[in-house]
Amino acid sequence: MGSVTEYSIMCHVFEDLNFNRLCCEVLASNQSAIQMHKHFGFVQEGYFREHVMKGGQHVDVISLPFYEKNGNQENSKVENRLKRKGVL
Protein backbone atom coordinates (compact mmCIF):
# COMPACT_ATOMS: atom_id res chain seq x y z
CA MET A 1 0.00 0.00 0.00
CA GLY A 2 2.87 2.38 0.79
CA SER A 3 4.36 2.00 -2.68
CA VAL A 4 1.06 2.76 -4.41
CA THR A 5 0.54 5.82 -2.21
CA GLU A 6 4.08 7.06 -2.79
CA TYR A 7 3.77 6.58 -6.56
CA SER A 8 0.40 8.39 -6.64
CA ILE A 9 1.75 11.33 -4.66
CA MET A 10 4.81 11.59 -6.91
CA CYS A 11 2.63 11.57 -10.03
CA HIS A 12 0.43 14.32 -8.58
CA VAL A 13 3.38 16.47 -7.44
CA PHE A 14 5.35 16.22 -10.69
CA GLU A 15 2.65 15.84 -13.34
CA ASP A 16 -0.32 17.82 -11.97
CA LEU A 17 1.46 20.46 -9.87
CA ASN A 18 4.57 20.60 -12.08
CA PHE A 19 6.97 20.77 -9.12
CA ASN A 20 10.63 19.93 -9.65
CA ARG A 21 11.42 18.64 -6.14
CA LEU A 22 9.67 16.64 -3.45
CA CYS A 23 11.24 16.31 -0.02
CA CYS A 24 10.26 13.98 2.79
CA GLU A 25 11.50 13.75 6.34
CA VAL A 26 11.63 10.39 8.10
CA LEU A 27 12.51 9.46 11.66
CA ALA A 28 16.02 8.03 11.53
CA SER A 29 14.83 4.94 13.40
CA ASN A 30 12.28 4.11 10.66
CA GLN A 31 14.61 2.17 8.36
CA SER A 32 11.78 0.51 6.41
CA ALA A 33 10.37 3.91 5.37
CA ILE A 34 13.84 5.19 4.49
CA GLN A 35 14.48 2.15 2.30
CA MET A 36 11.10 2.53 0.57
CA HIS A 37 11.84 6.17 -0.29
CA LYS A 38 15.31 5.25 -1.56
CA HIS A 39 13.73 2.50 -3.65
CA PHE A 40 11.74 5.25 -5.40
CA GLY A 41 14.88 7.28 -6.09
CA PHE A 42 14.92 9.61 -3.08
CA VAL A 43 18.43 10.35 -1.80
CA GLN A 44 19.54 11.17 1.71
CA GLU A 45 20.53 14.81 1.75
CA GLY A 46 20.28 15.80 5.38
CA TYR A 47 20.50 14.40 8.88
CA PHE A 48 18.95 16.48 11.65
CA ARG A 49 19.99 15.49 15.16
CA GLU A 50 17.32 15.70 17.85
CA HIS A 51 15.01 17.41 15.34
CA VAL A 52 11.59 16.42 16.74
CA MET A 53 10.06 15.22 19.98
CA LYS A 54 8.55 11.74 20.07
CA GLY A 55 7.45 10.09 23.29
CA GLY A 56 9.12 12.83 25.30
CA GLN A 57 12.48 12.20 23.62
CA HIS A 58 14.35 14.20 21.01
CA VAL A 59 14.83 12.01 17.92
CA ASP A 60 16.87 12.33 14.75
CA VAL A 61 15.28 12.93 11.34
CA ILE A 62 16.58 12.18 7.84
CA SER A 63 15.78 14.46 4.89
CA LEU A 64 15.26 12.66 1.56
CA PRO A 65 14.54 14.82 -1.51
CA PHE A 66 13.61 13.57 -4.96
CA TYR A 67 14.36 15.72 -8.00
CA GLU A 68 12.01 15.26 -10.94
CA LYS A 69 14.74 15.83 -13.53
CA ASN A 70 16.63 12.80 -12.17
CA GLY A 71 13.63 10.59 -11.70
CA ASN A 72 12.07 9.69 -15.04
CA GLN A 73 13.94 6.38 -15.27
CA GLU A 74 13.23 5.51 -11.62
CA ASN A 75 9.54 6.33 -12.05
CA SER A 76 9.33 4.00 -15.04
CA LYS A 77 10.92 1.16 -13.06
CA VAL A 78 8.53 1.67 -10.14
CA GLU A 79 5.52 1.92 -12.43
CA ASN A 80 6.47 -1.35 -14.16
CA ARG A 81 6.92 -3.14 -10.80
CA LEU A 82 3.52 -1.93 -9.58
CA LYS A 83 1.87 -3.01 -12.83
CA ARG A 84 3.43 -6.49 -12.51
CA LYS A 85 2.01 -6.73 -8.99
CA GLY A 86 -1.40 -5.76 -10.39
CA VAL A 87 -1.84 -2.65 -8.24
CA LEU A 88 -1.84 -0.14 -11.12
Jmol script that loads the backbone (N, CA, C; Angstrom):
load data "model"
ATOM      1  N   MET A   1       0.817  -1.193   0.000  1.00  0.00           N
ATOM      2  CA  MET A   1       0.000   0.000   0.000  1.00  0.00           C
ATOM      3  C   MET A   1       0.867   1.266   0.000  1.00  0.00           C
ATOM      4  N   GLY A   2       1.986   1.216   0.727  1.00  0.00           N
ATOM      5  CA  GLY A   2       2.865   2.380   0.790  1.00  0.00           C
ATOM      6  C   GLY A   2       3.439   2.740  -0.560  1.00  0.00           C
ATOM      7  N   SER A   3       3.786   1.735  -1.357  1.00  0.00           N
ATOM      8  CA  SER A   3       4.356   1.996  -2.684  1.00  0.00           C
ATOM      9  C   SER A   3       3.347   2.649  -3.613  1.00  0.00           C
ATOM     10  N   VAL A   4       2.110   2.183  -3.560  1.00  0.00           N
ATOM     11  CA  VAL A   4       1.061   2.764  -4.405  1.00  0.00           C
ATOM     12  C   VAL A   4       0.811   4.216  -4.003  1.00  0.00           C
ATOM     13  N   THR A   5       0.757   4.461  -2.707  1.00  0.00           N
ATOM     14  CA  THR A   5       0.542   5.821  -2.209  1.00  0.00           C
ATOM     15  C   THR A   5       1.694   6.729  -2.619  1.00  0.00           C
ATOM     16  N   GLU A   6       2.912   6.257  -2.425  1.00  0.00           N
ATOM     17  CA  GLU A   6       4.084   7.056  -2.795  1.00  0.00           C
ATOM     18  C   GLU A   6       4.075   7.379  -4.292  1.00  0.00           C
ATOM     19  N   TYR A   7       3.807   6.383  -5.108  1.00  0.00           N
ATOM     20  CA  TYR A   7       3.770   6.578  -6.561  1.00  0.00           C
ATOM     21  C   TYR A   7       2.691   7.590  -6.939  1.00  0.00           C
ATOM     22  N   SER A   8       1.509   7.473  -6.338  1.00  0.00           N
ATOM     23  CA  SER A   8       0.401   8.389  -6.639  1.00  0.00           C
ATOM     24  C   SER A   8       0.743   9.823  -6.255  1.00  0.00           C
ATOM     25  N   ILE A   9       1.360   9.989  -5.103  1.00  0.00           N
ATOM     26  CA  ILE A   9       1.754  11.333  -4.656  1.00  0.00           C
ATOM     27  C   ILE A   9       2.795  11.916  -5.612  1.00  0.00           C
ATOM     28  N   MET A  10       3.766  11.101  -6.002  1.00  0.00           N
ATOM     29  CA  MET A  10       4.807  11.593  -6.912  1.00  0.00           C
ATOM     30  C   MET A  10       4.203  11.999  -8.257  1.00  0.00           C
ATOM     31  N   CYS A  11       3.286  11.212  -8.765  1.00  0.00           N
ATOM     32  CA  CYS A  11       2.625  11.573 -10.027  1.00  0.00           C
ATOM     33  C   CYS A  11       1.899  12.903  -9.883  1.00  0.00           C
ATOM     34  N   HIS A  12       1.170  13.076  -8.796  1.00  0.00           N
ATOM     35  CA  HIS A  12       0.430  14.322  -8.577  1.00  0.00           C
ATOM     36  C   HIS A  12       1.380  15.522  -8.463  1.00  0.00           C
ATOM     37  N   VAL A  13       2.435  15.361  -7.677  1.00  0.00           N
ATOM     38  CA  VAL A  13       3.375  16.466  -7.442  1.00  0.00           C
ATOM     39  C   VAL A  13       4.089  16.873  -8.731  1.00  0.00           C
ATOM     40  N   PHE A  14       4.541  15.897  -9.513  1.00  0.00           N
ATOM     41  CA  PHE A  14       5.349  16.225 -10.694  1.00  0.00           C
ATOM     42  C   PHE A  14       4.531  16.419 -11.960  1.00  0.00           C
ATOM     43  N   GLU A  15       3.437  15.710 -12.116  1.00  0.00           N
ATOM     44  CA  GLU A  15       2.645  15.839 -13.343  1.00  0.00           C
ATOM     45  C   GLU A  15       1.555  16.901 -13.219  1.00  0.00           C
ATOM     46  N   ASP A  16       0.796  16.876 -12.127  1.00  0.00           N
ATOM     47  CA  ASP A  16      -0.316  17.817 -11.971  1.00  0.00           C
ATOM     48  C   ASP A  16       0.147  19.180 -11.466  1.00  0.00           C
ATOM     49  N   LEU A  17       1.016  19.191 -10.464  1.00  0.00           N
ATOM     50  CA  LEU A  17       1.457  20.459  -9.873  1.00  0.00           C
ATOM     51  C   LEU A  17       2.705  21.017 -10.539  1.00  0.00           C
ATOM     52  N   ASN A  18       3.383  20.180 -11.331  1.00  0.00           N
ATOM     53  CA  ASN A  18       4.574  20.599 -12.083  1.00  0.00           C
ATOM     54  C   ASN A  18       5.710  21.088 -11.175  1.00  0.00           C
ATOM     55  N   PHE A  19       5.859  20.449 -10.011  1.00  0.00           N
ATOM     56  CA  PHE A  19       6.975  20.766  -9.123  1.00  0.00           C
ATOM     57  C   PHE A  19       8.226  20.090  -9.660  1.00  0.00           C
ATOM     58  N   ASN A  20       9.376  20.563  -9.226  1.00  0.00           N
ATOM     59  CA  ASN A  20      10.627  19.931  -9.653  1.00  0.00           C
ATOM     60  C   ASN A  20      11.312  19.166  -8.528  1.00  0.00           C
ATOM     61  N   ARG A  21      10.775  19.282  -7.290  1.00  0.00           N
ATOM     62  CA  ARG A  21      11.416  18.639  -6.140  1.00  0.00           C
ATOM     63  C   ARG A  21      10.357  18.266  -5.114  1.00  0.00           C
ATOM     64  N   LEU A  22      10.532  17.097  -4.533  1.00  0.00           N
ATOM     65  CA  LEU A  22       9.672  16.636  -3.450  1.00  0.00           C
ATOM     66  C   LEU A  22      10.594  16.174  -2.330  1.00  0.00           C
ATOM     67  N   CYS A  23      10.369  16.658  -1.130  1.00  0.00           N
ATOM     68  CA  CYS A  23      11.242  16.305  -0.019  1.00  0.00           C
ATOM     69  C   CYS A  23      10.420  15.685   1.109  1.00  0.00           C
ATOM     70  N   CYS A  24      10.917  14.583   1.638  1.00  0.00           N
ATOM     71  CA  CYS A  24      10.258  13.976   2.787  1.00  0.00           C
ATOM     72  C   CYS A  24      11.255  13.937   3.943  1.00  0.00           C
ATOM     73  N   GLU A  25      10.696  13.905   5.136  1.00  0.00           N
ATOM     74  CA  GLU A  25      11.503  13.753   6.335  1.00  0.00           C
ATOM     75  C   GLU A  25      11.010  12.520   7.065  1.00  0.00           C
ATOM     76  N   VAL A  26      11.951  11.672   7.480  1.00  0.00           N
ATOM     77  CA  VAL A  26      11.625  10.395   8.104  1.00  0.00           C
ATOM     78  C   VAL A  26      12.420  10.269   9.400  1.00  0.00           C
ATOM     79  N   LEU A  27      11.774   9.730  10.432  1.00  0.00           N
ATOM     80  CA  LEU A  27      12.512   9.461  11.663  1.00  0.00           C
ATOM     81  C   LEU A  27      13.661   8.516  11.337  1.00  0.00           C
ATOM     82  N   ALA A  28      14.832   8.820  11.836  1.00  0.00           N
ATOM     83  CA  ALA A  28      16.024   8.027  11.528  1.00  0.00           C
ATOM     84  C   ALA A  28      15.871   6.569  11.952  1.00  0.00           C
ATOM     85  N   SER A  29      15.044   6.310  12.929  1.00  0.00           N
ATOM     86  CA  SER A  29      14.835   4.938  13.401  1.00  0.00           C
ATOM     87  C   SER A  29      13.912   4.128  12.485  1.00  0.00           C
ATOM     88  N   ASN A  30      13.242   4.788  11.542  1.00  0.00           N
ATOM     89  CA  ASN A  30      12.283   4.107  10.663  1.00  0.00           C
ATOM     90  C   ASN A  30      12.974   3.658   9.375  1.00  0.00           C
ATOM     91  N   GLN A  31      13.805   2.634   9.504  1.00  0.00           N
ATOM     92  CA  GLN A  31      14.609   2.171   8.365  1.00  0.00           C
ATOM     93  C   GLN A  31      13.762   1.632   7.215  1.00  0.00           C
ATOM     94  N   SER A  32      12.607   1.043   7.501  1.00  0.00           N
ATOM     95  CA  SER A  32      11.783   0.514   6.406  1.00  0.00           C
ATOM     96  C   SER A  32      11.242   1.649   5.541  1.00  0.00           C
ATOM     97  N   ALA A  33      10.840   2.761   6.144  1.00  0.00           N
ATOM     98  CA  ALA A  33      10.365   3.910   5.366  1.00  0.00           C
ATOM     99  C   ALA A  33      11.507   4.536   4.574  1.00  0.00           C
ATOM    100  N   ILE A  34      12.681   4.623   5.185  1.00  0.00           N
ATOM    101  CA  ILE A  34      13.843   5.188   4.491  1.00  0.00           C
ATOM    102  C   ILE A  34      14.176   4.347   3.269  1.00  0.00           C
ATOM    103  N   GLN A  35      14.175   3.031   3.429  1.00  0.00           N
ATOM    104  CA  GLN A  35      14.479   2.146   2.296  1.00  0.00           C
ATOM    105  C   GLN A  35      13.427   2.253   1.200  1.00  0.00           C
ATOM    106  N   MET A  36      12.139   2.386   1.571  1.00  0.00           N
ATOM    107  CA  MET A  36      11.097   2.528   0.567  1.00  0.00           C
ATOM    108  C   MET A  36      11.320   3.803  -0.255  1.00  0.00           C
ATOM    109  N   HIS A  37      11.598   4.913   0.426  1.00  0.00           N
ATOM    110  CA  HIS A  37      11.837   6.171  -0.289  1.00  0.00           C
ATOM    111  C   HIS A  37      13.055   6.046  -1.213  1.00  0.00           C
ATOM    112  N   LYS A  38      14.119   5.438  -0.729  1.00  0.00           N
ATOM    113  CA  LYS A  38      15.314   5.254  -1.560  1.00  0.00           C
ATOM    114  C   LYS A  38      15.009   4.367  -2.760  1.00  0.00           C
ATOM    115  N   HIS A  39      14.142   3.383  -2.565  1.00  0.00           N
ATOM    116  CA  HIS A  39      13.728   2.496  -3.652  1.00  0.00           C
ATOM    117  C   HIS A  39      13.067   3.303  -4.786  1.00  0.00           C
ATOM    118  N   PHE A  40      12.401   4.389  -4.430  1.00  0.00           N
ATOM    119  CA  PHE A  40      11.743   5.249  -5.404  1.00  0.00           C
ATOM    120  C   PHE A  40      12.689   6.277  -6.015  1.00  0.00           C
ATOM    121  N   GLY A  41      13.916   6.344  -5.530  1.00  0.00           N
ATOM    122  CA  GLY A  41      14.878   7.281  -6.086  1.00  0.00           C
ATOM    123  C   GLY A  41      15.168   8.492  -5.219  1.00  0.00           C
ATOM    124  N   PHE A  42      14.585   8.543  -4.020  1.00  0.00           N
ATOM    125  CA  PHE A  42      14.921   9.614  -3.084  1.00  0.00           C
ATOM    126  C   PHE A  42      16.350   9.383  -2.600  1.00  0.00           C
ATOM    127  N   VAL A  43      17.059  10.452  -2.294  1.00  0.00           N
ATOM    128  CA  VAL A  43      18.429  10.348  -1.804  1.00  0.00           C
ATOM    129  C   VAL A  43      18.552  11.078  -0.468  1.00  0.00           C
ATOM    130  N   GLN A  44      19.343  10.513   0.424  1.00  0.00           N
ATOM    131  CA  GLN A  44      19.536  11.172   1.712  1.00  0.00           C
ATOM    132  C   GLN A  44      20.372  12.418   1.507  1.00  0.00           C
ATOM    133  N   GLU A  45      19.832  13.539   1.930  1.00  0.00           N
ATOM    134  CA  GLU A  45      20.534  14.806   1.748  1.00  0.00           C
ATOM    135  C   GLU A  45      20.822  15.497   3.078  1.00  0.00           C
ATOM    136  N   GLY A  46      20.063  15.146   4.090  1.00  0.00           N
ATOM    137  CA  GLY A  46      20.279  15.801   5.376  1.00  0.00           C
ATOM    138  C   GLY A  46      20.027  14.866   6.536  1.00  0.00           C
ATOM    139  N   TYR A  47      20.685  15.159   7.644  1.00  0.00           N
ATOM    140  CA  TYR A  47      20.497  14.403   8.878  1.00  0.00           C
ATOM    141  C   TYR A  47      20.379  15.424  10.000  1.00  0.00           C
ATOM    142  N   PHE A  48      19.207  15.486  10.611  1.00  0.00           N
ATOM    143  CA  PHE A  48      18.945  16.483  11.648  1.00  0.00           C
ATOM    144  C   PHE A  48      18.915  15.802  13.013  1.00  0.00           C
ATOM    145  N   ARG A  49      19.896  16.098  13.821  1.00  0.00           N
ATOM    146  CA  ARG A  49      19.995  15.495  15.156  1.00  0.00           C
ATOM    147  C   ARG A  49      18.974  16.138  16.099  1.00  0.00           C
ATOM    148  N   GLU A  50      18.289  15.265  16.844  1.00  0.00           N
ATOM    149  CA  GLU A  50      17.317  15.703  17.848  1.00  0.00           C
ATOM    150  C   GLU A  50      16.360  16.745  17.272  1.00  0.00           C
ATOM    151  N   HIS A  51      15.817  16.458  16.116  1.00  0.00           N
ATOM    152  CA  HIS A  51      15.015  17.413  15.340  1.00  0.00           C
ATOM    153  C   HIS A  51      13.561  17.516  15.807  1.00  0.00           C
ATOM    154  N   VAL A  52      12.993  16.410  16.292  1.00  0.00           N
ATOM    155  CA  VAL A  52      11.595  16.420  16.738  1.00  0.00           C
ATOM    156  C   VAL A  52      11.485  15.687  18.074  1.00  0.00           C
ATOM    157  N   MET A  53      10.351  15.921  18.734  1.00  0.00           N
ATOM    158  CA  MET A  53      10.057  15.217  19.980  1.00  0.00           C
ATOM    159  C   MET A  53       9.114  14.059  19.676  1.00  0.00           C
ATOM    160  N   LYS A  54       9.433  12.891  20.196  1.00  0.00           N
ATOM    161  CA  LYS A  54       8.548  11.741  20.074  1.00  0.00           C
ATOM    162  C   LYS A  54       8.623  10.965  21.386  1.00  0.00           C
ATOM    163  N   GLY A  55       7.480  10.803  22.011  1.00  0.00           N
ATOM    164  CA  GLY A  55       7.453  10.091  23.294  1.00  0.00           C
ATOM    165  C   GLY A  55       8.288  10.767  24.363  1.00  0.00           C
ATOM    166  N   GLY A  56       8.350  12.083  24.303  1.00  0.00           N
ATOM    167  CA  GLY A  56       9.122  12.826  25.296  1.00  0.00           C
ATOM    168  C   GLY A  56      10.621  12.830  25.057  1.00  0.00           C
ATOM    169  N   GLN A  57      11.055  12.260  23.944  1.00  0.00           N
ATOM    170  CA  GLN A  57      12.481  12.200  23.617  1.00  0.00           C
ATOM    171  C   GLN A  57      12.759  12.965  22.328  1.00  0.00           C
ATOM    172  N   HIS A  58      13.912  13.604  22.263  1.00  0.00           N
ATOM    173  CA  HIS A  58      14.350  14.205  21.010  1.00  0.00           C
ATOM    174  C   HIS A  58      14.862  13.083  20.102  1.00  0.00           C
ATOM    175  N   VAL A  59      14.398  13.064  18.847  1.00  0.00           N
ATOM    176  CA  VAL A  59      14.835  12.012  17.924  1.00  0.00           C
ATOM    177  C   VAL A  59      15.376  12.640  16.649  1.00  0.00           C
ATOM    178  N   ASP A  60      16.231  11.885  15.981  1.00  0.00           N
ATOM    179  CA  ASP A  60      16.871  12.333  14.745  1.00  0.00           C
ATOM    180  C   ASP A  60      15.931  12.126  13.555  1.00  0.00           C
ATOM    181  N   VAL A  61      16.098  12.972  12.548  1.00  0.00           N
ATOM    182  CA  VAL A  61      15.282  12.928  11.336  1.00  0.00           C
ATOM    183  C   VAL A  61      16.202  12.969  10.119  1.00  0.00           C
ATOM    184  N   ILE A  62      15.836  12.202   9.102  1.00  0.00           N
ATOM    185  CA  ILE A  62      16.581  12.182   7.843  1.00  0.00           C
ATOM    186  C   ILE A  62      15.759  12.880   6.775  1.00  0.00           C
ATOM    187  N   SER A  63      16.402  13.751   6.009  1.00  0.00           N
ATOM    188  CA  SER A  63      15.775  14.456   4.893  1.00  0.00           C
ATOM    189  C   SER A  63      16.118  13.721   3.593  1.00  0.00           C
ATOM    190  N   LEU A  64      15.076  13.406   2.807  1.00  0.00           N
ATOM    191  CA  LEU A  64      15.261  12.663   1.564  1.00  0.00           C
ATOM    192  C   LEU A  64      14.524  13.377   0.429  1.00  0.00           C
ATOM    193  N   PRO A  65      15.203  14.185  -0.373  1.00  0.00           N
ATOM    194  CA  PRO A  65      14.539  14.816  -1.511  1.00  0.00           C
ATOM    195  C   PRO A  65      14.576  13.925  -2.756  1.00  0.00           C
ATOM    196  N   PHE A  66      13.669  14.219  -3.652  1.00  0.00           N
ATOM    197  CA  PHE A  66      13.611  13.573  -4.959  1.00  0.00           C
ATOM    198  C   PHE A  66      13.495  14.696  -5.978  1.00  0.00           C
ATOM    199  N   TYR A  67      14.366  14.696  -6.971  1.00  0.00           N
ATOM    200  CA  TYR A  67      14.360  15.724  -8.003  1.00  0.00           C
ATOM    201  C   TYR A  67      13.777  15.146  -9.274  1.00  0.00           C
ATOM    202  N   GLU A  68      12.743  15.757  -9.780  1.00  0.00           N
ATOM    203  CA  GLU A  68      12.014  15.256 -10.945  1.00  0.00           C
ATOM    204  C   GLU A  68      12.923  15.042 -12.140  1.00  0.00           C
ATOM    205  N   LYS A  69      13.867  15.940 -12.358  1.00  0.00           N
ATOM    206  CA  LYS A  69      14.741  15.829 -13.528  1.00  0.00           C
ATOM    207  C   LYS A  69      15.591  14.565 -13.493  1.00  0.00           C
ATOM    208  N   ASN A  70      15.829  14.022 -12.304  1.00  0.00           N
ATOM    209  CA  ASN A  70      16.630  12.804 -12.175  1.00  0.00           C
ATOM    210  C   ASN A  70      15.776  11.552 -12.043  1.00  0.00           C
ATOM    211  N   GLY A  71      14.466  11.704 -12.072  1.00  0.00           N
ATOM    212  CA  GLY A  71      13.625  10.586 -11.703  1.00  0.00           C
ATOM    213  C   GLY A  71      12.838   9.886 -12.778  1.00  0.00           C
ATOM    214  N   ASN A  72      12.901  10.315 -14.015  1.00  0.00           N
ATOM    215  CA  ASN A  72      12.075   9.688 -15.037  1.00  0.00           C
ATOM    216  C   ASN A  72      12.345   8.197 -15.160  1.00  0.00           C
ATOM    217  N   GLN A  73      13.589   7.796 -15.153  1.00  0.00           N
ATOM    218  CA  GLN A  73      13.935   6.381 -15.269  1.00  0.00           C
ATOM    219  C   GLN A  73      13.471   5.613 -14.031  1.00  0.00           C
ATOM    220  N   GLU A  74      13.676   6.172 -12.853  1.00  0.00           N
ATOM    221  CA  GLU A  74      13.230   5.515 -11.619  1.00  0.00           C
ATOM    222  C   GLU A  74      11.723   5.368 -11.600  1.00  0.00           C
ATOM    223  N   ASN A  75      10.997   6.404 -12.024  1.00  0.00           N
ATOM    224  CA  ASN A  75       9.536   6.333 -12.052  1.00  0.00           C
ATOM    225  C   ASN A  75       9.064   5.220 -12.968  1.00  0.00           C
ATOM    226  N   SER A  76       9.703   5.051 -14.104  1.00  0.00           N
ATOM    227  CA  SER A  76       9.326   3.995 -15.038  1.00  0.00           C
ATOM    228  C   SER A  76       9.538   2.619 -14.422  1.00  0.00           C
ATOM    229  N   LYS A  77      10.647   2.434 -13.714  1.00  0.00           N
ATOM    230  CA  LYS A  77      10.925   1.158 -13.056  1.00  0.00           C
ATOM    231  C   LYS A  77       9.854   0.852 -12.013  1.00  0.00           C
ATOM    232  N   VAL A  78       9.526   1.854 -11.199  1.00  0.00           N
ATOM    233  CA  VAL A  78       8.533   1.671 -10.141  1.00  0.00           C
ATOM    234  C   VAL A  78       7.169   1.379 -10.757  1.00  0.00           C
ATOM    235  N   GLU A  79       6.806   2.132 -11.772  1.00  0.00           N
ATOM    236  CA  GLU A  79       5.516   1.917 -12.429  1.00  0.00           C
ATOM    237  C   GLU A  79       5.422   0.492 -12.986  1.00  0.00           C
ATOM    238  N   ASN A  80       6.476   0.017 -13.623  1.00  0.00           N
ATOM    239  CA  ASN A  80       6.474  -1.346 -14.159  1.00  0.00           C
ATOM    240  C   ASN A  80       6.332  -2.390 -13.054  1.00  0.00           C
ATOM    241  N   ARG A  81       7.027  -2.190 -11.924  1.00  0.00           N
ATOM    242  CA  ARG A  81       6.918  -3.136 -10.802  1.00  0.00           C
ATOM    243  C   ARG A  81       5.493  -3.162 -10.261  1.00  0.00           C
ATOM    244  N   LEU A  82       4.879  -1.985 -10.103  1.00  0.00           N
ATOM    245  CA  LEU A  82       3.521  -1.930  -9.581  1.00  0.00           C
ATOM    246  C   LEU A  82       2.517  -2.549 -10.551  1.00  0.00           C
ATOM    247  N   LYS A  83       2.748  -2.379 -11.834  1.00  0.00           N
ATOM    248  CA  LYS A  83       1.866  -3.011 -12.831  1.00  0.00           C
ATOM    249  C   LYS A  83       2.010  -4.529 -12.773  1.00  0.00           C
ATOM    250  N   ARG A  84       3.225  -5.034 -12.621  1.00  0.00           N
ATOM    251  CA  ARG A  84       3.434  -6.489 -12.510  1.00  0.00           C
ATOM    252  C   ARG A  84       2.729  -7.066 -11.296  1.00  0.00           C
ATOM    253  N   LYS A  85       2.691  -6.278 -10.220  1.00  0.00           N
ATOM    254  CA  LYS A  85       2.010  -6.728  -8.994  1.00  0.00           C
ATOM    255  C   LYS A  85       0.500  -6.592  -9.108  1.00  0.00           C
ATOM    256  N   GLY A  86       0.030  -5.912 -10.176  1.00  0.00           N
ATOM    257  CA  GLY A  86      -1.403  -5.763 -10.385  1.00  0.00           C
ATOM    258  C   GLY A  86      -2.062  -4.678  -9.553  1.00  0.00           C
ATOM    259  N   VAL A  87      -1.264  -3.718  -9.060  1.00  0.00           N
ATOM    260  CA  VAL A  87      -1.838  -2.651  -8.240  1.00  0.00           C
ATOM    261  C   VAL A  87      -2.043  -1.353  -9.015  1.00  0.00           C
ATOM    262  N   LEU A  88      -1.594  -1.315 -10.253  1.00  0.00           N
ATOM    263  CA  LEU A  88      -1.845  -0.145 -11.120  1.00  0.00           C
ATOM    264  C   LEU A  88      -2.615  -0.587 -12.335  1.00  0.00           C
TER     265      LEU A  88
END
end "model"
wireframe off; spacefill off
backbone 0.3
color backbone group
